[in-house]
Amino acid sequence: MSDYYNAFEMSPVPAPGPDAVPPEPFRGIYGMPAFVTIPTSDLAASVDFWIRGLGFFELFGIPGRLVHLRRWAFQDVLLVQAASVPERTPAMSFSFACVLSQVDSLIQACRALRPNSVDGPRDTPWNTRDVEVVTPENARIVFTAAKPFDPASQEARNLEAIGITPPAVGHGDDNEEHA
């Protein structure tokens, strides 16, 4: 018996594909396994950008202090009031899953609010399409959408070269040998 198992049933991220539908925004309360805290010197402007540009909603707020934002389950952000924010965007980024059908509208919404906030989209060697957004707080946020897997693609060869093969190739769906 393996210590590793296929845990996709825990994830709100849909299987990649051209018709993948994003999950509904999740409004339930849960113990957050992870979240990002971002300081902002203009809480109202930050909340507006995250909602209208990035597609989050306000779960709750403490006026003038903190706003808890969320998209899908387990995509939580705490915007906290701060005296100042870094003048330069750090190299570090935080990534959120999305689906391919959301990429173009996300780019358009962010550019409408902040014209120079978007870099991409960019296809990666690991079979995703990524969009990098610099928020009003100078946070580097990446939205990443899995592309449909094509076993004949260069991306499939890239993954195979590092030992990752799809379950359909005969390696079981628990990826035990990769864990």
Order of alpha helices (4+ residues) and beta strands (2+ residues): beta-alpha-beta-beta-beta-beta-alpha-beta-beta-beta-alpha
